[in-house]
Structures are given as C-alpha cells and as structure tokens.
Amino acid sequence: MEQKKKVLSLGTVAMDVILETRELPKEDGFGFIDSERLVPGGSAANLSVALARYGIDTYQTGKIGDDKYGDEFRRG
C-alpha cells in the first residue's frame, strides 16, 4: 500500500492584497479600484494550498506578526 505524501512548508506568511479594476492605468496615469480583498498568502502558504488541492497532506510553519494582518491571517 502506498503511503500518502505529506509536505511541510516553511517560509513566507503574508496577506495578499487583491485589487480589482476595469482597466490598468496608462503609464504615469491613475486608475480606479473597484474592490479590494485581503486573503492569506505568501509563497509557503500558497504552495500548501495548491498541494492540498491535489490531495496531499500539507502543514505550514512560519512567523505571523502580532498586528491586524496577523490577526486576519489566523482567521483566514
């Protein structure tokens, strides 16, 4: 019987800021933001999520700040 793969990710833990706009601004111009979302991210966390979607058991370790973004990440 094949043993299920397990992966431990060590690395960056961050909050990704997702901005939505209808069009990108021209060079040296400005644009309008339609919406903004904060989502848990960072390279190690994103890797863990992607591998978990393939059925791999994933574990994450990293340092989370003691601030509003760290609090949001823990809730995420």
ZAMARGU-4260 file (C-alpha; in steps of 0.2 Angstrom, whole numbers, plus 5000, padded with zeros to 4 digits):
<rodrens>
0) 5000/5000/5000 | 5007/5017/4995 | 5009/5029/5009 | 5001/5046/5007 | 5013/5061/5004
5) 5015/5074/5017 | 5023/5091/5014 | 5029/5104/5027 | 5031/5121/5020 | 5042/5133/5029
10) 5043/5151/5023 | 5034/5167/5020 | 5017/5170/5028 | 5008/5186/5021 | 4992/5194/5017
15) 4989/5196/4999 | 4980/5212/4993 | 4969/5208/4978 | 4964/5224/4969 | 4951/5223/4955
20) 4950/5237/4942 | 4941/5238/4925 | 4957/5243/4916 | 4975/5246/4920 | 4981/5264/4921
25) 4991/5271/4907 | 5010/5275/4911 | 5011/5289/4924 | 4992/5289/4925 | 4979/5283/4938
30) 4966/5271/4939 | 4950/5267/4949 | 4949/5252/4961 | 4933/5243/4960 | 4936/5232/4975
35) 4949/5226/4987 | 4951/5210/4997 | 4964/5203/5009 | 4967/5185/5008 | 4980/5174/5017
40) 4995/5171/5006 | 5014/5171/5005 | 5024/5158/4995 | 5024/5144/5008 | 5006/5146/5011
45) 5001/5147/4993 | 5011/5131/4990 | 5002/5122/5004 | 4985/5127/4997 | 4990/5121/4980
50) 4997/5104/4985 | 4982/5101/4997 | 4970/5103/4982 | 4979/5088/4974 | 4976/5078/4990
55) 4992/5080/4998 | 4993/5082/5017 | 5001/5099/5020 | 5007/5108/5035 | 5013/5126/5037
60) 5025/5134/5048 | 5031/5152/5048 | 5031/5168/5058 | 5015/5178/5059 | 5015/5196/5065
65) 5006/5202/5081 | 4996/5215/5071 | 4980/5217/5061 | 4986/5207/5047 | 4992/5193/5058
70) 4975/5193/5066 | 4967/5192/5049 | 4979/5178/5043 | 4974/5167/5058 | 4956/5170/5054
75) 4958/5166/5036
</rodrens>
